[in-house]
Amino acid sequence: MSNNPALKTTLVTPWSNESSGAKKNYGFTTNLGTPFRVSLKAANGLVGIRRMYSPKTHDFRYIWAASERASLIKKGYQDASPSFYAANKAASCLIPVYRYDKNHVTQYVTTAAQRKSLSSSGWTYDKVAFYAASATTAAAPTPPPTAPPVTTPTTPATPLNQKFYANQISKAWKAYDSATNASTEKLLYQVAATPTAIWLGGYASDPGTVSSIEAKAAKLKQTPQFVVYAIPDRDCGGYAAGGLSGVSAYEKWINSIRAAIAKRPTIVIVEPDAISMGCLSASGKADRIAMLKYAMKTLSADPTTYAYIHAGSSLPTDTFAPVLKQVGVQYGRGIAVNVSSFSTTATETAYADSMLAELAKIGVTGKHAVVDTSRNGVGPIKSGTNPNGAPNWCNPPGRAVGKRPTTSTGDKAVDAWLWIKPPGESDGQCHPGDPTGWFQSYALDITQRALNNDIITPLTPPN
């Protein structure tokens, strides 16, 4: 315990290096010695003693009560957090540490002689600040080390402050693993080794898949990405027709996905294209809205899950912002755009910003977006040029994978570019010979074109 003769203020510290530094640099002396010992760790019966410092008077004040802390902050004191731990109640093995005040500075003493000296010098007794073990007590705590341990503050993991997880049981990885020549292997590795979302189609096996992937990602301290894609009447009976049987089945499945995530940092894209409801009856639309809202609210209940509902690609914002609010965008992190589409990143970023601004106009503020860049490296096909009359979004030729997933997007509202649509998986039987699952020739083509145009940096497969 050190005292500054000029200021008459007391510095109480369990650290010998801090005491010597105060003596050397700031005029404190050690004339008070070590009259008591305190604990460096929290323990039963102890409270954190906070050191409050006044830049104006250079006074140190040690307190444990929240009310006193608030009062001192109003007076300009700064909170240096718990300096040590001591008791706030008397006990047979403890001694009181008395607080005395004069001219807005504070001193602390423990003996009757010290108290008498301060009183005769015009110091006013305030209270017992705390109770500590006597320096001579046999049961006194072990003396503190000569310097505080160096600790690094731990930043809580979020879906965006750790690397994205690359799934090694994907169709792309299996294709890469089965490749028989070096050229094919190298191209497939570009897709297989890139973090890509895992699509969940409403199967009984989905919770187990999620749980397994989450466990692997957690060990690596990485963030997996999932797409929930099981809404009843999915795709209005089109190329991706399917989905669960009804509201009850869907809500039960969503609950199972949330349970499997188990509060681990995760990104979830909610139901691509589900906000387009033109094929549904009035009751069907009501059910769709209720299910999407349930999914957003349930999946977002855990703060480590970032749920983004799909907001399409370049839709009229004034029309669809109210729809997004109806289906619960306000509960989640925000919106996903361009899922499974080919529009350029610049176009979709502008669209996302416009949609977020429109949402803010109707009271949904503070939301963010992610952009699917998995196949937008050279942008979309020109209107009406997809052969055989196939829709322009359906396995169009001449495309390329886009920029790999990153949180460095250059737009504060855009959280990340993600590969949401697995680049090598078919959009459907769009052209003669197109498969409905893994489409290896398409994967090779769009990857080679991306490399040729320096859209992605080549990754070297392991030996």
C-alpha positions as CSV (number, residue, x, y, z in Angstrom):
1,M,0.0,0.0,0.0
2,S,1.6,3.3,-1.2
3,N,1.0,6.9,-0.2
4,N,1.7,10.1,-2.1
5,P,3.0,12.7,0.5
6,A,2.0,15.6,-1.7
7,L,-1.5,14.5,-2.6
8,K,-2.0,12.4,0.6
9,T,-3.8,9.8,-1.5
10,T,-3.4,6.1,-1.1
11,L,-2.8,3.5,-3.8
12,V,-3.8,0.0,-2.8
13,T,-2.4,-2.6,-5.2
14,P,-1.5,-6.3,-4.9
15,W,1.1,-5.9,-7.6
16,S,4.6,-5.1,-6.5
17,N,5.6,-3.8,-9.9
18,E,2.7,-1.3,-9.9
19,S,3.7,-0.1,-6.4
20,S,7.4,0.4,-7.4
21,G,6.2,2.2,-10.6
22,A,4.1,4.5,-8.6
23,K,7.0,5.3,-6.3
24,K,9.4,5.9,-9.2
25,N,7.2,7.9,-11.5
26,Y,4.4,9.5,-9.5
27,G,5.7,10.5,-6.1
28,F,4.2,7.6,-4.1
29,T,6.2,6.1,-1.2
30,T,5.8,2.7,0.5
31,N,5.6,4.1,4.0
32,L,2.3,2.3,4.6
33,G,4.0,-1.1,3.9
34,T,1.8,-4.2,3.5
35,P,-0.7,-4.0,6.3
36,F,-3.1,-6.5,4.9
37,R,-3.4,-9.1,2.1
38,V,-6.2,-9.5,-0.5
39,S,-7.1,-12.2,-3.0
40,L,-6.4,-12.0,-6.7
41,K,-9.3,-14.4,-7.5
42,A,-13.0,-14.4,-6.8
43,A,-14.0,-16.8,-4.1
44,N,-17.0,-17.5,-1.8
45,G,-17.5,-14.7,0.7
46,L,-15.4,-12.2,-1.3
47,V,-16.6,-9.3,-3.5
48,G,-14.8,-7.5,-6.2
49,I,-13.2,-4.3,-5.0
50,R,-13.3,-1.8,-7.8
51,R,-10.6,0.9,-8.1
52,M,-12.1,4.3,-9.1
53,Y,-9.7,7.0,-10.2
54,S,-10.2,10.7,-10.4
55,P,-8.1,12.4,-13.2
56,K,-8.9,15.8,-11.5
57,T,-7.6,15.0,-8.0
58,H,-5.5,11.9,-8.8
59,D,-7.4,10.2,-6.0
60,F,-7.9,6.4,-5.8
61,R,-11.1,5.2,-4.2
62,Y,-11.9,1.6,-3.6
63,I,-15.5,0.5,-3.5
64,W,-17.7,-2.6,-3.9
65,A,-21.2,-1.3,-3.9
66,A,-22.9,-0.5,-7.2
67,S,-24.6,2.6,-5.8
68,E,-21.3,4.1,-4.8
69,R,-19.8,3.3,-8.2
70,A,-22.6,5.2,-9.9
71,S,-22.2,8.1,-7.6
72,L,-18.5,8.4,-8.2
73,I,-18.9,8.1,-12.0
74,K,-21.2,11.2,-11.8
75,K,-18.4,13.0,-10.0
76,G,-15.9,12.2,-12.8
77,Y,-14.2,9.1,-11.5
78,Q,-13.2,6.4,-13.9
79,D,-13.8,2.7,-13.2
80,A,-10.7,0.5,-13.5
81,S,-12.7,-2.6,-12.8
82,P,-12.1,-5.1,-9.9
83,S,-8.5,-4.5,-8.7
84,F,-8.7,-7.4,-6.2
85,Y,-11.1,-9.3,-4.0
86,A,-11.9,-8.8,-0.3
87,A,-14.8,-9.2,2.1
88,N,-17.5,-6.7,2.7
89,K,-18.5,-8.1,6.1
90,A,-16.5,-8.5,9.3
91,A,-15.1,-11.9,10.4
92,S,-12.8,-13.1,13.1
93,C,-9.9,-13.7,10.7
94,L,-10.2,-10.3,9.0
95,I,-9.2,-6.7,9.8
96,P,-11.1,-3.6,8.7
97,V,-9.6,-1.2,6.2
98,Y,-10.8,2.3,7.2
99,R,-11.4,5.1,4.7
100,Y,-10.7,8.7,5.5
101,D,-11.4,11.7,3.3
102,K,-10.0,15.3,3.1
103,N,-10.2,17.8,0.2
104,H,-11.6,15.2,-2.2
105,V,-8.8,12.7,-1.7
106,T,-8.8,9.5,0.2
107,Q,-6.5,7.5,2.5
108,Y,-6.8,4.0,3.9
109,V,-5.4,2.8,7.2
110,T,-5.8,-0.2,9.4
111,T,-4.3,0.6,12.9
112,A,-5.6,2.7,15.8
113,A,-2.5,4.9,15.7
114,Q,-2.9,5.6,12.0
115,R,-6.5,6.6,12.5
116,K,-5.6,8.9,15.4
117,S,-3.0,10.6,13.3
118,L,-5.3,11.2,10.4
119,S,-8.1,12.5,12.7
120,S,-5.7,15.0,14.3
121,S,-4.6,16.2,10.8
122,G,-8.1,17.1,9.8
123,W,-9.1,13.9,7.9
124,T,-12.7,12.8,8.2
125,Y,-13.6,9.2,8.9
126,D,-15.9,7.8,6.2
127,K,-16.4,4.1,6.7
128,V,-14.9,0.7,6.6
129,A,-14.1,0.2,2.9
130,F,-13.7,-3.5,3.1
131,Y,-12.2,-6.3,5.3
132,A,-9.0,-8.1,4.5
133,A,-6.6,-10.6,6.0
134,S,-3.9,-9.2,8.2
135,A,-0.4,-9.4,6.8
136,T,0.6,-11.4,9.9
137,T,-2.3,-13.8,9.9
138,A,-1.2,-17.4,9.6
139,A,-4.0,-18.1,7.2
140,A,-3.3,-15.1,5.0
141,P,-3.5,-15.7,1.3
142,T,-0.3,-16.5,-0.6
143,P,1.5,-13.3,-1.5
144,P,0.7,-12.1,-5.0
145,P,3.1,-12.6,-7.9
146,T,5.5,-9.8,-8.8
147,A,3.5,-8.9,-11.9
148,P,-0.1,-9.5,-13.1
149,P,-0.5,-12.4,-15.5
150,V,-0.8,-11.4,-19.1
151,T,-4.2,-12.3,-20.5
152,T,-5.6,-11.9,-23.9
153,P,-9.3,-10.8,-24.0
154,T,-11.5,-13.4,-25.6
155,T,-13.8,-12.2,-28.3
156,P,-17.1,-14.1,-28.4
157,A,-17.4,-16.2,-31.5
158,T,-20.0,-15.0,-34.0
159,P,-20.9,-16.4,-37.4
160,L,-18.8,-13.6,-39.1
161,N,-15.7,-13.4,-37.0
162,Q,-14.3,-16.8,-37.8
163,K,-13.6,-18.7,-41.0
164,F,-16.3,-20.3,-43.0
165,Y,-16.5,-24.1,-42.9
166,A,-15.8,-26.2,-46.1
167,N,-17.9,-29.4,-46.0
168,Q,-15.8,-32.5,-46.9
169,I,-18.8,-34.8,-47.4
170,S,-20.3,-32.6,-50.2
171,K,-20.9,-33.9,-53.7
172,A,-18.1,-31.7,-55.0
173,W,-15.7,-33.2,-52.5
174,K,-16.7,-36.7,-53.4
175,A,-16.2,-35.9,-57.0
176,Y,-12.8,-34.4,-56.3
177,D,-11.8,-37.4,-54.2
178,S,-12.8,-39.8,-57.1
179,A,-11.0,-37.8,-59.8
180,T,-8.6,-40.0,-61.9
181,N,-6.6,-37.3,-63.7
182,A,-4.7,-34.3,-62.4
183,S,-6.5,-31.7,-64.5
184,T,-10.0,-32.8,-63.4
185,E,-8.8,-33.1,-59.8
186,K,-7.4,-29.6,-59.8
187,L,-10.6,-28.1,-61.2
188,L,-12.9,-29.9,-58.8
189,Y,-10.7,-29.0,-55.9
190,Q,-11.4,-25.3,-56.5
191,V,-15.1,-26.0,-55.8
192,A,-14.7,-28.8,-53.2
193,A,-12.3,-26.8,-51.0
194,T,-14.4,-23.6,-51.0
195,P,-16.9,-23.2,-48.2
196,T,-20.4,-23.8,-49.6
197,A,-23.8,-23.9,-48.0
198,I,-25.4,-27.3,-47.2
199,W,-29.0,-27.5,-48.4
200,L,-31.5,-29.2,-46.1
201,G,-34.6,-30.5,-47.9
202,G,-36.9,-31.6,-45.1
203,Y,-35.5,-35.1,-44.7
204,A,-35.5,-37.1,-41.4
205,S,-31.7,-37.2,-41.7
206,D,-31.3,-33.4,-41.7
207,P,-30.9,-32.9,-38.0
208,G,-28.2,-35.6,-37.8
209,T,-26.4,-34.0,-40.8
210,V,-26.5,-30.6,-39.1
211,S,-25.3,-32.0,-35.8
212,S,-22.4,-33.8,-37.4
213,I,-21.3,-30.8,-39.4
214,E,-21.6,-28.4,-36.5
215,A,-19.4,-30.7,-34.3
216,K,-16.7,-30.7,-37.0
217,A,-16.9,-27.0,-37.6
218,A,-16.8,-26.2,-33.8
219,K,-13.5,-28.2,-33.5
220,L,-12.1,-26.0,-36.2
221,K,-13.7,-22.8,-34.8
222,Q,-15.4,-22.3,-38.2
223,T,-18.9,-21.2,-39.3
224,P,-21.0,-23.6,-41.3
225,Q,-23.8,-22.4,-43.6
226,F,-27.1,-24.1,-44.2
227,V,-30.1,-23.5,-46.5
228,V,-33.4,-24.6,-45.1
229,Y,-35.4,-25.5,-48.2
230,A,-38.5,-27.6,-47.3
231,I,-41.4,-25.2,-47.3
232,P,-44.7,-26.9,-48.4
233,D,-45.5,-26.4,-52.1
234,R,-41.9,-25.5,-52.8
235,D,-41.2,-23.9,-56.1
236,C,-44.9,-24.1,-57.0
237,G,-44.4,-27.5,-58.5
238,G,-41.5,-26.3,-60.8
239,Y,-38.0,-27.7,-61.2
240,A,-37.4,-27.8,-57.5
241,A,-40.9,-29.1,-56.5
242,G,-41.3,-30.7,-53.1
243,G,-41.3,-29.7,-49.5
244,L,-42.9,-31.0,-46.3
245,S,-46.6,-31.9,-46.0
246,G,-47.9,-29.0,-44.0
247,V,-47.5,-26.3,-41.3
248,S,-47.2,-28.7,-38.4
249,A,-44.6,-30.9,-40.1
250,Y,-42.6,-27.8,-41.2
251,E,-42.5,-26.2,-37.8
252,K,-41.5,-29.5,-36.2
253,W,-38.6,-29.8,-38.7
254,I,-37.5,-26.2,-38.1
255,N,-37.4,-27.0,-34.3
256,S,-35.2,-30.0,-35.0
257,I,-32.8,-27.9,-37.1
258,R,-32.5,-25.3,-34.3
259,A,-31.8,-28.0,-31.8
260,A,-29.1,-29.6,-33.9
261,I,-27.4,-26.2,-34.4
262,A,-27.2,-26.1,-30.6
263,K,-26.3,-22.4,-30.3
264,R,-23.1,-22.8,-32.2
265,P,-22.1,-19.9,-34.6
266,T,-24.0,-20.6,-37.8
267,I,-25.4,-18.9,-40.9
268,V,-28.8,-20.1,-42.2
269,I,-30.4,-19.0,-45.5
270,V,-34.2,-19.3,-45.2
271,E,-36.2,-20.8,-48.1
272,P,-35.0,-19.5,-51.4
273,D,-37.8,-18.0,-53.6
274,A,-40.5,-18.7,-51.0
275,I,-41.6,-15.0,-50.9
276,S,-43.0,-15.4,-54.4
277,M,-46.5,-16.9,-53.7
278,G,-48.3,-16.4,-57.0
279,C,-49.3,-20.1,-57.2
280,L,-50.8,-20.2,-53.7
281,S,-54.4,-19.9,-52.7
282,A,-55.4,-17.3,-50.0
283,S,-55.1,-19.9,-47.3
284,G,-51.9,-21.2,-48.8
285,K,-50.4,-17.7,-48.7
286,A,-51.5,-17.3,-45.0
287,D,-49.8,-20.7,-44.2
288,R,-46.7,-19.7,-46.1
289,I,-46.4,-16.4,-44.3
290,A,-46.9,-18.1,-40.9
291,M,-44.3,-20.8,-41.6
292,L,-41.6,-18.3,-42.9
293,K,-42.2,-16.1,-39.8
294,Y,-41.9,-19.2,-37.6
295,A,-38.6,-20.2,-39.3
296,M,-37.1,-16.7,-38.9
297,K,-38.2,-16.3,-35.3
298,T,-37.2,-19.8,-34.2
299,L,-33.8,-19.9,-35.9
300,S,-32.9,-16.4,-34.8
301,A,-33.8,-17.1,-31.1
302,D,-30.2,-18.0,-30.5
303,P,-27.9,-15.0,-31.0
304,T,-25.2,-17.1,-32.5
305,T,-27.4,-18.1,-35.5
306,Y,-27.7,-15.5,-38.2
307,A,-30.8,-16.2,-40.3
308,Y,-31.2,-14.4,-43.7
309,I,-34.4,-14.8,-45.6
310,H,-34.1,-14.9,-49.4
311,A,-35.2,-11.7,-51.0
312,G,-34.8,-12.8,-54.6
313,S,-32.8,-10.9,-57.1
314,S,-33.6,-7.4,-58.3
315,L,-37.3,-7.5,-57.3
316,P,-39.4,-4.3,-56.9
317,T,-38.4,-3.2,-53.4
318,D,-41.6,-1.2,-52.7
319,T,-43.6,-4.4,-53.4
320,F,-41.5,-7.0,-51.6
321,A,-40.3,-5.0,-48.6
322,P,-43.7,-5.3,-47.0
323,V,-43.8,-9.0,-47.9
324,L,-40.4,-9.5,-46.2
325,K,-41.8,-7.8,-43.1
326,Q,-44.8,-10.0,-43.1
327,V,-42.6,-13.2,-43.2
328,G,-40.4,-12.1,-40.3
329,V,-37.3,-10.5,-41.7
330,Q,-37.3,-8.3,-38.5
331,Y,-36.5,-11.3,-36.4
332,G,-33.4,-12.4,-38.2
333,R,-30.1,-10.9,-39.3
334,G,-31.5,-9.8,-42.6
335,I,-31.8,-10.9,-46.3
336,A,-30.0,-13.1,-48.8
337,V,-30.0,-12.0,-52.4
338,N,-29.1,-13.7,-55.8
339,V,-29.4,-17.3,-54.4
340,S,-28.9,-19.7,-57.2
341,S,-28.8,-16.8,-59.7
342,F,-26.2,-15.2,-61.9
343,S,-26.5,-11.5,-61.4
344,T,-23.3,-9.6,-60.8
345,T,-22.2,-8.8,-57.3
346,A,-22.3,-5.1,-58.0
347,T,-25.9,-5.3,-59.2
348,E,-27.0,-7.4,-56.2
349,T,-25.2,-5.3,-53.7
350,A,-27.1,-2.3,-55.0
351,Y,-30.3,-4.3,-54.8
352,A,-29.6,-5.3,-51.3
353,D,-28.9,-1.8,-50.2
354,S,-32.1,-0.6,-51.9
355,M,-34.2,-3.3,-50.2
356,L,-32.7,-2.6,-46.8
357,A,-33.4,1.1,-47.3
358,E,-37.0,0.3,-48.2
359,L,-37.3,-2.0,-45.1
360,A,-36.1,0.9,-43.0
361,K,-38.9,3.1,-44.3
362,I,-41.4,0.6,-42.9
363,G,-39.8,0.3,-39.5
364,V,-37.4,-2.7,-40.1
365,T,-34.0,-1.1,-39.4
366,G,-30.5,-2.4,-38.7
367,K,-30.6,-5.3,-41.1
368,H,-27.9,-6.7,-43.2
369,A,-27.5,-8.8,-46.3
370,V,-25.4,-11.6,-47.9
371,V,-24.9,-12.1,-51.6
372,D,-24.7,-15.4,-53.4
373,T,-21.6,-15.2,-55.6
374,S,-21.3,-18.9,-56.4
375,R,-22.0,-18.6,-60.1
376,N,-22.0,-14.9,-60.9
377,G,-18.4,-14.5,-62.1
378,V,-19.3,-13.3,-65.6
379,G,-22.8,-12.2,-64.8
380,P,-26.1,-13.6,-66.2
381,I,-26.8,-14.9,-69.7
382,K,-28.4,-12.5,-72.1
383,S,-32.2,-12.6,-72.1
384,G,-33.7,-15.2,-74.3
385,T,-30.3,-16.9,-75.2
386,N,-30.5,-20.0,-73.0
387,P,-30.9,-22.9,-75.6
388,N,-33.8,-25.2,-75.9
389,G,-36.2,-22.6,-74.4
390,A,-34.8,-23.2,-70.8
391,P,-35.2,-20.4,-68.3
392,N,-32.2,-18.1,-68.1
393,W,-31.5,-19.2,-64.5
394,C,-31.4,-22.9,-65.5
395,N,-27.9,-24.3,-66.2
396,P,-27.1,-21.5,-68.7
397,P,-23.9,-22.1,-70.7
398,G,-20.9,-19.8,-70.6
399,R,-21.1,-18.9,-66.9
400,A,-18.4,-18.9,-64.2
401,V,-18.1,-19.3,-60.5
402,G,-17.8,-15.9,-58.7
403,K,-15.6,-14.5,-55.9
404,R,-15.0,-16.9,-53.1
405,P,-16.8,-16.4,-49.7
406,T,-15.5,-13.4,-47.7
407,T,-16.7,-10.9,-45.2
408,S,-14.6,-8.2,-46.9
409,T,-17.4,-6.9,-49.2
410,G,-16.7,-3.1,-49.2
411,D,-20.3,-2.4,-48.1
412,K,-21.0,-2.2,-44.4
413,A,-24.6,-3.5,-44.9
414,V,-23.4,-6.6,-46.8
415,D,-22.1,-9.0,-44.2
416,A,-20.6,-11.5,-46.7
417,W,-20.3,-12.9,-50.1
418,L,-21.2,-16.6,-49.9
419,W,-21.4,-19.6,-52.1
420,I,-25.0,-20.5,-51.3
421,K,-25.8,-22.5,-54.4
422,P,-23.3,-25.4,-54.7
423,P,-21.7,-24.5,-58.1
424,G,-21.5,-28.0,-59.5
425,E,-25.1,-29.0,-58.7
426,S,-27.7,-28.9,-61.5
427,D,-30.6,-26.6,-61.6
428,G,-32.7,-29.4,-63.1
429,Q,-33.1,-31.1,-66.4
430,C,-32.9,-27.8,-68.3
431,H,-31.2,-29.1,-71.5
432,P,-31.0,-32.6,-73.0
433,G,-28.6,-34.6,-71.0
434,D,-28.7,-32.4,-67.9
435,P,-28.8,-34.4,-64.7
436,T,-30.8,-33.5,-61.6
437,G,-28.0,-33.8,-59.1
438,W,-24.2,-33.4,-59.5
439,F,-23.4,-32.0,-62.9
440,Q,-19.7,-32.5,-63.3
441,S,-19.2,-31.2,-66.8
442,Y,-20.9,-28.0,-65.8
443,A,-18.8,-27.7,-62.6
444,L,-15.6,-28.1,-64.7
445,D,-16.7,-25.6,-67.3
446,I,-17.7,-22.8,-64.9
447,T,-14.6,-23.3,-62.8
448,Q,-12.2,-23.3,-65.7
449,R,-13.8,-20.1,-67.0
450,A,-13.3,-18.4,-63.6
451,L,-9.7,-19.3,-63.6
452,N,-9.2,-18.2,-67.1
453,N,-10.7,-14.8,-66.2
454,D,-8.8,-14.5,-62.9
455,I,-12.0,-14.4,-61.0
456,I,-10.7,-16.8,-58.4
457,T,-7.2,-17.6,-57.3
458,P,-6.3,-21.2,-57.9
459,L,-6.0,-23.5,-54.9
460,T,-3.4,-26.2,-54.9
461,P,-4.8,-29.7,-54.0
462,P,-2.9,-31.5,-51.2
463,N,-0.5,-34.2,-52.4
